[in-house]
């Protein structure tokens, strides 16, 4: 397969930054990354608009414009710090990854595993999302993660290698259902990031608005009587995280209030994500069009 020149350029640019990140002391690197976040937050007209639009829809007049614009920067800082984590974690040992984060309520997950339950982690692009799943995979066992294949084959291969080093199996989004079924049948764990807009799924409420959400996690949980594990990785500082394990949801014993179990479980996931975002909104990835389902016109420049 012939590799495009543009793909080669991005690949070698990435290698340059990887070298720079790996050999620059952290006390120097941290202010550099924060400066990059500030530059990105003020220079990207398109994504600045998307972030502000999302905040206006989600919080309306509950939050001042001053606070909203501060979140624009903080959201970019999370993104830049996560890019760094992705690069560093390619070479980091299990001990080095564990040293960057602490986990709450991990005993809940261990108990579910000991009881023979199939585990489905669900999370969001929140805080230190690039360390959350590697940390869980290295602690609890191999995790199959649903992800969209990159257009750049060189970068995609790097991505696969990095995840493999962290005990993660990548499942192409196009065959997500098949890949997750296979993983659960092989007694591996599954993880899905469920906070972004999708075209086909189930309609749920999120910040009081109708949005589309994937129902794949709910369907799998009901099919296998799995335990849903909400995890959110809060960023305390550069290379310092707290991975919060929420109350587990056992699909086999959960007391449903409606006949539509799939929608109810999917709504529950959306509600838990909203609660976490409301707690610390500056750590969510606001740069995607989450409310596009009903408010596509709001995102036009």
Secondary structure, DSSP 8 states (H G I E B T S, - for coil): ----HHHHHHHHHHHHHHHHHHHS-HHHHHHHHHHHHHHHHHH-HHHHHHHHHHHHHHHGGGS-HHHHHHHHHHHHHHHHHHHHHHHHHTT--HHHHHHTEEEESHHHHHHHHHTT--EEEEE-SBBSHHHHHHHHHHHH--EEEEE---SSHHHHHHHHHHHHHTTEEEEEGGGHHHHHHHHHHTT-EEEEE--S--SSSEEEEETTEEEEE--HHHHHHHHHT-EEEEEEEEEEETTEEEEEE---EETTT---SSS-HHHHHHHHHHHHHHHHHHHSGGGB-TTS-TTHHHHGGGG--
